[in-house]
């Protein structure tokens, strides 16, 4: 299966309007044939009480990138996707700046998709690795 050619960063970033992604500052920065990259600030919106990046914020970034990545492969007039399962291993903390997530397709099927999301610091240190399984559903 091939990614839709009509998908742009401007379109994806416009989808963030009035969503959790907008609230926590997620921005899409790069689209590839089988991947999507985005960044998220590490600040008061994404901190836990000790001043570190909240693990739930990392999972929100991972789910957002995996879900939107999966959507890039669908005919939105006929299909949509929802998350079936997500897991995350938190490897290292971050206190400020940005974290970057790269969601890469592992499996693009007619009814399911699997995506791996690697979240790193600005210096490239691995913060979190996640995997999401998406269900592809028919509209109607």
FENMO-V700946 format. One record per residue. N is the residue number from 1. RES is the residue in three letters. PHI is phi in radians with two decimals (999 if undefined). BURIAL is + if it has 9 or more other ideal C-beta (glycine too) atoms within 8 Angstrom, else -. D_FIRST is the distance of its C-alpha to the first C-alpha in Angstrom with 1 decimal. Layout:
N&RES&PHI&BURIAL&D_FIRST + N&RES&PHI&BURIAL&D_FIRST
//
This chain:
1&UNK&999&-&0.0 + 2&UNK&-1.92&-&3.8 + 3&UNK&-1.18&+&6.9 + 4&UNK&-1.08&+&9.4 + 5&UNK&-1.35&-&12.0 + 6&UNK&-1.52&-&14.9 + 7&UNK&-1.46&+&15.0 + 8&UNK&-2.18&-&18.2 + 9&UNK&-1.08&+&20.4 + 10&UNK&-1.06&-&23.1 + 11&UNK&-1.11&-&21.0 + 12&UNK&-1.09&+&19.9 + 13&UNK&-1.16&+&23.5 + 14&UNK&-1.17&-&24.9 + 15&UNK&-1.08&+&23.0 + 16&UNK&-1.25&+&25.2 + 17&UNK&-0.96&-&28.3 + 18&UNK&1.07&-&30.4 + 19&UNK&-2.22&-&28.2 + 20&UNK&-1.02&-&28.9 + 21&UNK&-0.95&+&26.8 + 22&UNK&-1.15&+&29.3 + 23&UNK&-1.03&-&32.2 + 24&UNK&-1.70&+&31.5 + 25&UNK&1.50&+&30.5 + 26&UNK&-1.23&+&26.8 + 27&UNK&-2.35&+&25.5 + 28&UNK&-1.43&+&22.1 + 29&UNK&-2.15&-&22.7 + 30&UNK&-2.76&-&19.7 + 31&UNK&-2.13&+&16.0 + 32&UNK&-2.16&-&13.8 + 33&UNK&-1.07&-&10.3 + 34&UNK&-2.39&-&9.9 + 35&UNK&-2.64&+&13.3 + 36&UNK&-2.47&+&15.9 + 37&UNK&-2.06&+&19.6 + 38&UNK&-2.57&+&22.5 + 39&UNK&-2.29&+&26.2 + 40&UNK&-2.49&+&28.8 + 41&UNK&-1.25&+&32.6 + 42&UNK&-1.81&+&34.8 + 43&UNK&-2.64&-&37.7 + 44&UNK&-0.99&-&39.7 + 45&UNK&-1.35&+&36.6 + 46&UNK&-2.11&+&34.8 + 47&UNK&-1.44&+&37.8 + 48&UNK&-1.68&-&39.3 + 49&UNK&-1.00&-&43.2 + 50&UNK&-1.52&-&43.7 + 51&UNK&1.49&-&42.1 + 52&UNK&-1.78&+&38.9 + 53&UNK&-1.01&+&35.3 + 54&UNK&-1.23&+&34.8 + 55&UNK&-1.01&+&32.3 + 56&UNK&-1.15&-&31.2 + 57&UNK&-1.19&+&30.4 + 58&UNK&-1.07&+&28.2 + 59&UNK&-1.17&+&26.4 + 60&UNK&-1.10&+&26.1 + 61&UNK&-1.10&+&24.5 + 62&UNK&-1.06&+&22.1 + 63&UNK&-1.14&+&21.2 + 64&UNK&-1.10&+&20.9 + 65&UNK&-1.14&+&18.6 + 66&UNK&-1.15&+&16.3 + 67&UNK&-1.19&+&16.4 + 68&UNK&-1.21&+&15.9 + 69&UNK&-1.00&+&13.1 + 70&UNK&-1.10&+&11.2 + 71&UNK&-1.12&+&12.3 + 72&UNK&-1.11&+&10.8 + 73&UNK&-1.78&+&7.3 + 74&UNK&-1.91&+&9.5 + 75&UNK&-1.50&-&11.6 + 76&UNK&-1.17&-&14.8 + 77&UNK&-1.28&-&16.9 + 78&UNK&-1.99&-&15.5 + 79&UNK&-2.44&+&14.3 + 80&UNK&-2.61&+&15.4 + 81&UNK&-2.30&+&15.3 + 82&UNK&-2.37&-&18.3 + 83&UNK&-1.29&+&19.2 + 84&UNK&-1.69&-&20.3 + 85&UNK&-2.76&-&21.8 + 86&UNK&-2.41&+&22.5 + 87&UNK&-2.33&-&24.7 + 88&UNK&-2.65&+&26.4 + 89&UNK&-1.97&-&28.8 + 90&UNK&-1.60&+&31.1 + 91&UNK&-1.76&-&32.3 + 92&UNK&-2.54&-&34.5 + 93&UNK&-1.62&-&36.0 + 94&UNK&-2.43&+&36.0 + 95&UNK&-1.98&-&38.8 + 96&UNK&-2.76&-&38.0 + 97&UNK&1.41&+&35.9 + 98&UNK&-2.24&-&32.1 + 99&UNK&-1.96&+&29.5 + 100&UNK&-2.09&+&26.0 + 101&UNK&-2.01&+&22.8 + 102&UNK&-2.14&+&19.6 + 103&UNK&-1.68&+&16.7 + 104&UNK&-2.12&+&14.1 + 105&UNK&-1.19&+&11.0 + 106&UNK&-1.75&-&12.1 + 107&UNK&-2.58&-&9.8 + 108&UNK&-2.07&-&6.7 + 109&UNK&-1.95&-&7.6 + 110&UNK&-1.23&-&8.6 + 111&UNK&-2.05&-&11.9 + 112&UNK&-2.44&+&12.1 + 113&UNK&-2.38&+&10.9 + 114&UNK&-2.20&+&13.3 + 115&UNK&-2.23&+&14.3 + 116&UNK&-1.85&+&17.3 + 117&UNK&-2.15&+&19.7 + 118&UNK&-1.91&+&22.6 + 119&UNK&-1.91&+&25.4 + 120&UNK&-2.24&+&28.0 + 121&UNK&-1.38&+&31.3 + 122&UNK&-1.06&-&32.1 + 123&UNK&-1.56&-&33.5 + 124&UNK&1.66&-&30.4 + 125&UNK&-1.23&-&31.8 + 126&UNK&-1.25&+&29.4 + 127&UNK&-1.71&+&30.3 + 128&UNK&-2.70&+&27.7 + 129&UNK&-2.17&+&24.7 + 130&UNK&-2.39&+&22.7 + 131&UNK&-2.41&+&19.8 + 132&UNK&-2.18&+&18.3 + 133&UNK&-1.88&+&16.6 + 134&UNK&-1.92&+&15.2 + 135&UNK&-1.69&+&15.4 + 136&UNK&-1.70&+&13.2 + 137&UNK&-2.01&-&15.9 + 138&UNK&-1.51&-&16.6 + 139&UNK&-1.33&-&19.1 + 140&UNK&2.18&-&22.3
//
